[in-house]
Amino acid sequence: MRLRGLLRSSTFGFVILVFLLQLVSAAIILLTVQHLTAGKALRASEAKVEELSAVLRDRHARRGMDGVAIAIGGRIAADPGTDAVMLLVGPAGGPRAGNVAAWPPNLTPDGHVHVMDLYRIGHDRPERMVVSGQALAAGVRLLTGNVIDDDLALTEIVEEAMLGAALLAIPLALLGAIVAARVVDAQIERIARTVHAVAAGDLTQRVPMVGAEDAFEILSREVNAMLDRIERLVGELRLVTDGLAHDLRSPLTRLRATLDRASAATGDPVALAALDTVGHEAETLLRMLTTALEISRAEAGIGRAERVDTDVVALIEDLAELYGPLVEEGGQRLVCSVPPVLHHPLHRALVGQAIANLVDNALKYGGAGGAITLSAAAEGADSIRISVSDEGAGIAPTDRAEALRRFGRLDPARHVDGAGLGLSLVAAVARLHDGVMRLEDNAPGLRVVLLLG
């Protein structure tokens, strides 16, 4: 799986792209050098052939065929090892002078340059030559050429050197691609570490600036500007929520106190019932306000820094002891299923509130005579699993999205006190701990699972 993930990663794709680009660049350069080297040698030989042909044609124009024969013989005698190739053929078709025994049957005296293998007189093997045939007069033909075996040998040496360079370029290109990918990954990792720290709740972190005016530096600067803005907004949210909680709780508390005094001062049963109803609604409003503020603060990441190592077993057992009597009064029973030891970094107050909400929901909707089960267990190396299950009617899979919506209430819950914020708070607490909340079938009933990282 790790190999498959590596092969599908953008880093691997970047390495392959850079590797291929470097190989293609090296191949183009080497082929260009090879083409230029071979082409230059061929053009130099063609120029020699054209020069020799021009000299001999001029000699023919001035002194005729005999003059050309004398010139050819003189050149060969003066330099027996010359690379120049010459042949003069008379009207009868026989050779008059030169270092080639006979006219090549596939050479047309049209003045064009050809490359072919021919034997020179005194040599026991054919040689690669650049030759040109000329018609000097009626039946008189002139062959001029230049041996290019040495040039071809040099070209072969160059080609072998280029092949060696190409083989060396493969590991160098791969190394260069890996280094380039590591440089890019390091730049991205520098940004990712900061983003991860901010996501974990440390809003003071910023991407280090290195002073290079490149795309990564521009991205780092923009990310830092965004983080500055987020930090200001979260700070303002904290002030607003704290102020709102204080400003609204105070009048609600005073309202509750006034209702208590009014209830104590009156003996009218109708008035007492009305005051009790108003007091109950005030309590409900205060709970809704508190829960909504807790959800907003959790979703804003406020409280991540307050996560401490928590004895999860003790937390579950404390909640079981607190809710045990209420569960028994409701005709149900409370069961705990926890390991002997389980510790995990948690915001203890918020997780306790989330579990309490789930137990309260199980009390309301679990059905008489059933069991409410609190369980906790380690989930992998760095996560835990906490679940609360009941044996009631449960929630159909098609209705679970509505149950998780803030202020969302299903039809069976309309007649029960509540505001539809309990599961929303639980989900927000799970996200605060880099986890998730899931609704599962308990067969019968509902199981709410918290996976907390």
C-alpha positions in Angstrom: 0.0 0.0 0.0 2.9 2.4 0.8 4.5 1.6 -2.5 1.2 2.3 -4.4 0.8 5.5 -2.5 4.3 6.6 -3.4 3.8 5.8 -7.1 0.6 7.9 -7.1 2.1 10.8 -5.1 2.8 14.2 -6.7 6.4 14.0 -5.5 7.0 10.8 -7.5 5.4 12.4 -10.5 7.6 15.5 -10.1 10.7 13.3 -9.9 9.8 11.4 -13.1 8.9 14.6 -14.9 12.3 16.3 -14.0 14.1 13.0 -14.8 12.6 12.7 -18.2 13.1 16.4 -19.0 16.8 16.1 -18.1 17.2 12.9 -20.2 15.4 14.5 -23.2 17.6 17.6 -22.8 20.8 15.5 -22.6 19.7 13.4 -25.6 19.0 16.5 -27.7 22.3 18.0 -26.8 24.3 14.8 -27.6 22.4 14.2 -30.8 23.0 17.7 -31.9 26.8 17.4 -31.2 26.9 14.1 -33.1 25.0 15.6 -36.0 27.2 18.7 -36.1 30.4 16.6 -35.8 29.5 14.2 -38.6 28.1 17.0 -40.8 31.2 19.1 -40.4 33.5 16.2 -41.4 31.3 15.4 -44.4 31.2 19.0 -45.5 34.9 19.4 -45.2 35.4 16.3 -47.4 32.9 17.6 -50.0 34.8 20.9 -50.1 38.0 19.0 -50.8 36.4 17.0 -53.6 34.9 20.2 -55.2 38.3 21.9 -55.0 40.2 19.0 -56.6 37.5 18.7 -59.3 37.7 22.4 -60.1 41.5 22.3 -60.4 41.5 19.2 -62.7 38.6 20.6 -64.8 40.6 23.8 -65.3 43.6 21.8 -66.3 41.5 20.0 -68.9 40.2 23.3 -70.2 43.8 24.5 -70.7 45.7 21.4 -71.7 43.2 18.7 -72.5 43.0 15.1 -71.4 46.7 14.6 -71.4 47.3 17.6 -69.2 44.8 16.2 -66.7 46.5 12.8 -66.8 49.9 14.4 -66.1 48.4 16.4 -63.2 46.9 13.3 -61.6 50.1 11.3 -62.0 52.1 14.2 -60.5 49.8 14.5 -57.5 49.9 10.8 -56.7 53.7 10.6 -57.2 54.2 13.6 -54.9 52.0 12.2 -52.1 51.5 8.4 -52.4 49.6 8.3 -49.1 47.2 11.1 -50.0 43.5 10.7 -49.1 42.6 12.3 -52.5 40.9 9.9 -54.9 41.3 10.5 -58.7 40.5 8.6 -61.9 40.6 9.8 -65.5 38.7 7.6 -68.0 39.3 8.0 -71.8 36.7 7.7 -74.6 37.3 4.0 -74.9 36.4 3.5 -71.2 39.8 2.5 -70.0 41.6 4.3 -67.2 44.2 6.9 -68.2 45.5 8.0 -64.8 44.5 7.7 -61.2 44.6 5.6 -58.0 41.3 3.8 -58.7 41.4 0.8 -61.0 38.0 1.3 -62.7 35.0 3.6 -62.9 32.3 2.5 -60.3 29.3 1.2 -62.2 26.8 3.0 -59.9 28.5 6.4 -60.2 26.9 8.8 -62.7 29.1 11.6 -64.0 26.5 14.3 -63.1 28.7 16.3 -60.7 26.7 15.3 -57.6 28.5 14.1 -54.5 28.1 10.5 -53.4 29.4 8.4 -50.5 30.5 4.9 -51.4 33.0 2.2 -50.6 35.8 1.8 -53.2 39.2 0.0 -53.6 42.2 2.2 -54.2 45.2 0.8 -56.1 47.6 -0.7 -53.6 45.0 -1.2 -50.9 43.5 -4.6 -49.9 40.3 -3.4 -48.4 37.5 -1.0 -49.5 37.4 2.5 -48.0 34.6 4.8 -47.4 34.9 7.8 -49.8 33.1 11.0 -50.8 33.3 11.0 -54.7 31.9 13.0 -57.5 31.9 12.2 -61.3 32.3 14.8 -64.0 32.0 14.5 -67.8 34.9 16.5 -69.3 34.4 15.9 -73.0 32.9 13.3 -75.3 33.6 10.0 -73.5 36.1 11.5 -71.1 35.1 11.2 -67.5 36.8 12.4 -64.3 36.3 11.0 -60.8 37.5 13.0 -57.8 37.0 12.0 -54.2 38.3 12.0 -50.7 38.8 9.1 -48.2 36.8 9.7 -45.0 37.7 6.6 -43.0 39.7 8.6 -40.5 36.9 11.1 -40.2 34.4 8.3 -39.6 36.7 6.8 -37.0 36.8 10.1 -35.2 33.0 10.3 -35.5 32.7 6.8 -34.0 35.0 7.9 -31.1 32.8 10.9 -30.5 29.7 8.7 -30.7 31.1 6.3 -28.1 32.0 9.2 -25.9 28.5 10.5 -26.2 27.0 7.1 -25.4 29.2 7.0 -22.3 28.0 10.5 -21.4 24.4 9.5 -22.0 24.8 6.5 -19.6 26.3 8.8 -17.1 23.5 11.3 -17.6 20.9 8.8 -16.5 21.9 8.5 -12.8 22.9 12.2 -12.7 19.4 13.1 -14.1 17.7 10.9 -11.5 19.9 12.4 -8.7 19.0 15.9 -9.9 15.3 15.1 -10.0 15.4 13.6 -6.5 17.3 16.7 -5.2 14.8 19.0 -6.9 11.9 17.1 -5.4 13.5 17.2 -2.0 13.9 21.0 -2.3 10.3 21.4 -3.3 9.1 19.0 -0.5 11.2 20.9 2.1 9.6 24.2 1.1 6.1 22.7 1.2 6.8 20.9 4.5 7.9 24.3 6.0 4.4 25.6 5.2 2.6 22.4 6.2 4.2 22.3 9.6 2.9 25.8 10.4 -0.6 25.0 9.1 -0.6 21.8 11.2 0.4 23.7 14.3 -2.3 26.3 13.7 -4.9 23.5 13.1 -3.8 22.0 16.4 -4.8 25.3 18.1 -1.5 27.3 18.2 -2.7 30.4 16.4 0.6 32.2 17.1 2.6 30.0 14.6 3.8 31.6 11.3 5.6 30.3 8.3 9.3 31.1 8.5 10.5 33.5 5.9 13.8 32.9 4.2 14.1 36.1 2.1 14.0 34.5 -1.3 11.6 36.3 -3.7 10.1 33.1 -5.3 6.7 31.5 -5.4 7.1 29.7 -2.1 8.1 33.0 -0.4 5.0 34.7 -1.9 2.8 31.7 -0.7 4.4 31.9 2.8 3.7 35.6 3.0 0.1 35.1 2.0 -0.4 32.2 4.4 1.0 34.4 7.2 -1.4 37.2 6.3 -4.3 34.7 6.3 -3.2 33.4 9.7 -3.0 36.9 11.1 -6.5 37.5 10.0 -7.7 34.2 11.5 -6.0 34.9 14.8 -7.7 38.3 15.0 -11.1 36.8 14.1 -10.8 34.0 16.7 -9.7 36.6 19.3 -12.8 38.7 18.4 -15.0 35.6 18.5 -13.6 34.7 22.0 -14.4 38.2 23.2 -17.8 38.2 21.7 -18.8 34.8 23.0 -17.4 35.5 26.5 -19.2 38.9 26.5 -22.4 37.4 25.1 -22.4 34.6 27.7 -21.9 37.1 30.5 -24.4 39.6 29.2 -27.2 37.1 28.6 -26.6 34.8 31.6 -26.8 37.7 34.0 -30.4 38.8 33.0 -31.5 35.2 32.8 -30.1 34.5 36.3 -31.9 37.6 37.6 -35.1 36.5 35.9 -34.8 33.1 37.5 -34.2 34.8 40.9 -37.2 37.1 40.4 -39.4 34.1 39.5 -38.3 32.3 42.7 -39.2 35.3 44.8 -42.5 35.7 43.1 -43.3 32.0 43.6 -42.5 32.4 47.3 -44.7 35.5 47.7 -47.9 34.2 46.1 -50.2 31.4 47.1 -52.4 31.5 44.0 -52.1 28.0 42.3 -52.6 29.4 38.9 -49.9 32.0 39.3 -47.6 29.4 40.8 -48.1 27.1 37.8 -47.5 30.0 35.4 -44.4 31.1 37.3 -43.1 27.5 37.3 -43.6 27.3 33.5 -41.8 30.6 32.9 -38.9 29.4 35.2 -38.6 26.2 33.3 -38.5 28.0 30.0 -35.8 30.3 31.4 -33.7 27.3 32.5 -34.2 25.8 29.0 -33.1 29.1 27.4 -30.0 29.3 29.6 -29.0 25.8 28.7 -29.5 26.4 25.0 -27.4 29.6 25.3 -24.6 27.8 27.1 -24.6 24.8 24.7 -24.6 27.1 21.6 -21.7 29.1 23.0 -19.8 25.9 23.8 -20.4 24.6 20.2 -19.2 27.9 18.7 -16.1 27.9 20.9 -15.3 24.3 20.1 -15.7 24.7 16.3 -13.4 27.8 16.5 -10.7 25.6 18.1 -10.9 27.5 21.4 -9.9 25.0 24.1 -7.3 22.9 22.1 -4.5 24.2 24.3 -6.5 23.0 27.4 -6.2 19.3 26.5 -4.3 17.5 29.3 -3.6 13.9 30.0 -6.8 12.5 31.3 -7.7 9.2 33.1 -10.5 8.2 30.7 -11.5 5.2 32.9 -12.0 7.5 35.9 -14.0 10.0 33.7 -16.4 7.3 32.5 -16.8 5.8 36.0 -17.5 9.2 37.5 -20.2 9.9 34.9 -21.7 6.4 35.5 -21.8 7.1 39.2 -23.5 10.5 38.6 -26.1 9.2 36.2 -26.6 5.8 37.7 -29.5 6.8 40.0 -31.2 8.7 37.1 -31.0 5.7 34.8 -32.5 3.4 37.4 -35.3 5.9 38.1 -36.1 5.8 34.4 -36.4 2.0 34.4 -33.1 1.3 32.6 -29.8 0.1 33.7 -26.3 1.5 33.2 -23.4 -0.7 32.1 -19.7 0.3 31.9 -17.3 -1.5 29.7 -13.8 0.1 30.1 -10.3 -1.3 30.2 -8.3 -1.3 33.4 -6.1 1.7 32.3 -6.7 4.2 29.5 -5.2 7.7 29.3 -5.5 10.2 26.6 -5.0 14.0 26.1 -8.5 15.5 26.4 -10.4 18.6 27.2 -11.9 16.9 30.2 -14.8 19.3 30.8 -16.0 19.3 27.2 -15.6 15.5 26.7 -17.5 15.0 30.0 -20.2 17.3 28.8 -20.4 15.5 25.4 -20.8 12.0 27.2 -23.3 13.5 29.6 -25.4 14.7 26.6 -25.3 11.3 25.0 -26.4 9.6 28.3 -29.2 12.2 28.6 -30.3 11.4 25.1 -30.2 7.6 25.9 -32.3 8.3 29.0 -34.9 10.1 26.9 -35.1 7.8 23.9 -33.6 4.5 25.0 -36.9 2.9 26.1 -37.8 1.4 29.4 -36.2 -1.8 30.6 -33.2 -1.4 28.3 -29.5 -0.9 29.0 -27.3 2.1 28.5 -23.7 1.1 27.9 -20.7 3.4 28.3 -17.6 2.0 26.8 -14.0 3.2 26.0 -11.0 1.6 24.4 -7.8 2.4 22.6 -8.1 2.8 18.9 -4.7 2.4 17.2 -1.5 4.0 18.6 -2.8 7.6 19.2 -6.6 7.5 19.3 -9.4 6.3 21.6 -12.9 5.2 21.0 -15.7 6.2 23.4 -19.3 5.1 22.8 -22.7 5.4 24.4 -25.3 2.9 23.2 -29.0 2.3 24.1 -31.6 -0.3 23.3 -34.4 2.1 22.1 -35.8 2.7 18.7 -32.6 4.2 17.3 -32.3 6.6 14.3 -32.8 5.4 10.8 -29.8 6.0 8.5 -31.9 8.4 6.3 -32.6 10.6 9.4 -29.1 10.8 10.8 -28.0 13.9 8.9 -31.1 15.8 10.2 -30.3 14.6 13.8 -26.8 16.0 13.5 -28.0 19.4 12.2 -27.9 22.2 14.8 -31.4 22.6 16.3 -32.5 19.6 14.2 -35.1 17.4 15.9 -36.8 14.3 14.6 -40.5 13.8 14.9 -40.3 11.3 17.9 -38.4 13.9 19.9 -40.7 16.8 19.4 -42.6 16.1 22.6 -39.4 15.8 24.7 -37.6 18.8 26.2 -34.6 19.9 24.4 -33.2 22.2 21.7 -31.6 19.9 19.2 -28.1 20.9 20.2 -26.9 17.8 22.1 -25.4 15.9 19.1 -24.1 19.1 17.5 -22.1 19.8 20.7 -20.8 16.2 20.7 -19.7 16.5 17.0 -18.0 19.8 17.7 -16.1 18.3 20.7 -15.0 15.4 18.5 -13.7 17.8 15.8 -11.9 19.8 18.5 -10.0 16.6 19.3 -9.2 15.9 15.6 -11.7 13.1 15.6 -15.2 12.3 14.4 -18.6 11.3 15.7 -20.5 8.4 14.1 -24.1 7.2 14.5 -24.3 3.4 14.3 -27.0 0.7 14.8 -26.9 -1.0 18.1 -29.4 -3.7 17.0 -31.6 -2.7 18.7 -31.1 1.0 19.5 -28.5 3.6 18.7 -24.7 3.6 19.3 -22.9 7.0 19.2 -19.2 6.6 18.7 -16.6 9.2 19.4 -13.2 8.6 17.8 -10.8 11.1 19.4 -7.3 11.8 18.2 
